[in-house]
Amino acid sequence: MNQPATHDHEHKHHDHDHKSHDHSHAHSCCSSAEAPALVQLREKASADAQLSRFRIEAMDCPTEQTLIQNKLGKLAGIEQLEFNLINRVLGVRHTLGDKHGIVEAIASLGMQAEPLTEDAPEKAAPPARKSWWPLALAGVAALGAEIVHFTAAAPEWVVAVLALAAILGCGLGTYKKGWIALKNRNLNINALMSIAVTGAVLIGQWPEAAMVMVLFTLAEVIEARSLDRARNAIGGLMQLSPDMATVQQADGQWLEMEVTKVGLGALVRVRPGERVGLDGEVTSGQSTIDQAPITGESLPVEKGPGDKVFAGTINQSGALEYRVTAAAGESTLARIIRAVEEAQGARAPTQRFVDQFSRVYTPAVFAIALAVAVIPPLFMAGAWFDWIYRALVLLVVACPCALVISTPVTIVSGLAAAARKGILIKGGVYLEGGRKLDFIALDKTGTLTHGKPVQTDMQVLDTLFDDRAQRIAASLGGRSDHPVSLAIARAAKEQGLDVEAVDNFQALMGRGVSGEVGGVLYHLGNHRLVEELGLCSPQLEEKLDVLERQGKTVVLLLDASGPLALFAVADTVKQTSRDAIAELHELGIRTVMLTGDNPHTAEAIAAQVGIDQARGNLLPADKLAAIEDLYAKGHRVGMVGDGINDAPALARAEIGFAMAAAGTDTAIETADVALMDDDLRKIPAFVRLSRQSAAILVQNIVLALGIKAIFLAITFAGLATMWMAVFADMGVSLLVVFNGLRLLRK
């Protein structure tokens, strides 16, 4: 089982401690307790503990999760529980000799636990849909009881028989769950509804008891199907990857194989129109590939030898052969699905508030209902019948189902909508937090620009190196992973120059590189490095100034005697960057560029894309300090970057955005929000989605609490009936579910 990661990024800025995730899954029904996805029952793990996995079809919301957690928590030898409510899989880390005790304990809760083997798929088959006709007959019987009672067309015992038929026809499951919950001291929706219906029967309100149970069961069915839509929005991603791939065998033949059995390094062929089965690198062929399922890009991307392909994407025009670089379970698509599943388990602030509220609210309501039933008849000469009836109506009205369900449906819908656009959000906390951002800091190279700069100028400063300067610079630059160094190496390659061997190579963070070529130590670095080595001069400053004012990045080749040559490199700005910055400004968000390049280059690029502020010559620590500075001025800051240099600033920002994360393990694992391609317009799209999600969350909470308050007032006035109460409660639940699902349509 995929163990949910426990993210624990400590946030040092006043109230921005949201990066420690509180894992739980989205509610699909009412729960009065916290329900984390990963539950540690014993502090110290045993060396001989084993992980057993069980499929529990009945476990699809925190109501069941709480029951299982309380039950298994009492068993000796169980150390940890891992709940995957999406796939209805429970992982139990234990020291028991066999699994029989676990299966029996879960069976005592009215659920069946099917042990899974090691190689069993995590993905659950959709549960079989229950037959609808018992509910339909129960509805007819309940309606008949209402009509007969209203018209007095038959004796009261006929009303009772019809009502009992309705309650037994659709309510046995609710009674069974309610009884199990009460036995385990858990006041969930099934327990409250069972008490309310039983109370109505005992005081002779047969038609209402029947209608309450039918309406409740009907609403549960509709709610479950609606919630499946939110769940399937993620499940749909899993269907993107084909089950089979055409793989070359040892004898050269091509055979279809299951993707799960294809090993690393295998050669796979994909024909036009087929989906790519596994992540890999193209070895031969030319084609265009629709990468929308992974990156959200609207236009197909040209692919040829050396390019990456991703599982789940669609090959359009030509045949390709590619070498597998990741197993089926570790493909970019698999990691996206895993990240979104875990994100659904990480509770958003609103959801945590609602959970804590309902944990106090549900027992409080039960106590108030009890007081309403008992105090007026005992001390105020009230009629027992009237006040017991009002208490039962109060129980039904006050159930926090709509409130509890309002947040997770919205969060799950938002996460799924973002994933479809190629925006991978690592938790509801970030989906909610995006609306608060008022400042976005951006790295330059690879973020605002294409990240593939080209060498535009070269000046030899020492005539002895006329022939060797480019070759030595390319030898050092080719060993670096910095785009500027690589541009110099590419320029040498295009000129047909051979590189030389480099010994004692060293990367100088934020400054450049050094290494020995032919036994002589050379440096290839920026202005800062020249200053640090004490090799700068007014004449050199003048040369640098001319090029830097053109927005070019200048690096110098140096030996112990001084600068030998200078190279100017320019990067081109992406058109999408200009559009993204304009959209951010429309949203009221200011922008700042943080780059290691010189201030002239920073200013030139900032002017091209319309950025508000630009800061150059920044080391990783300086970028971090710049974020701190913005925090100190009261701003809520997001940071966008694509490199290791940006890691401290990305971690420190309220939300860290990783660019072009497709195929990059580290970015997908560590970023708060991963943009699967290099289109910056996804940042304003994320902010808009965050604001829409927040608006819907507020609407849902106001709806849930507002309608509850109105009906509670009507109940105390003695004007509400039980079936009206159920209609109101379940109506609000469905209303907030449908409202949350609106995000999937955007």
Buried (B, 14 or more C-beta within 10 A) or exposed (E): BBBBBBBEBEBEBEEBEBBEBBBBBBBBBBBBBBBBBBBEBBEEEEEEBEBBBBBBBBBBBBBBBBBBBBBBEEBEBBBBBBBBBBBBBBBBBBBBEEBEBBBEBBEEBBBBBEBBEEEEEBBBEEEEEEEEEBBBBBBBBBBBBBBBBEEEEBEEEBBBBBBBBBBBBBBEBBBEBBBBBBEBEBBBBBBBBBBBBBBBBEBEBBBBBBBBBBBBBBBBBBBBEBBBBBBBBBBEBBEBBBEBBBBBEEEEEEEEBEBBEBEEEBBBBBEEEBBBBBBBBBEEBBBBBBBBBBBBBEEBBEBEEEBBBBBBBBBBBBBBBBBBBBBBEBBBBBBBBBBBBBBBBBBBBBBBEBBEBBBEBBEEBBEBBEEBBBEBBEEEEBEEEEBBBBBBBBBBBBBBBBBBBBBBBBBBBBBBBBBBBBBBBBBBBBBBBBBBBBBBBBBBBBBBBBBEBBBBBBBBBBEEBEEBBBBBBBBBBBBBEBBBBBBBBBBBEEEEBEBBEBEEBEBBEBBBBBBBBEEEBBBBBBBBBBEEBEBBEEEBEEBBEEBBEBBBBBBBBBBEEBBBBBBBBBBEBBEBBBBBBEBBBEBEBBBBBBBBBBBBBBBBBBEBBBBBBBBBBBBBEBBBBBBBEBBEEEBBBBBBBBBEBBBBBBBBBBBBBBBBBBBBEEBBBBBBBBBBBBBBBBBBBBBBBBBBBBEBBEBBBEBBBEBBEEBBEBBEEEEBBBBBBBBBBBBBBBBBBEBBBBBBEE
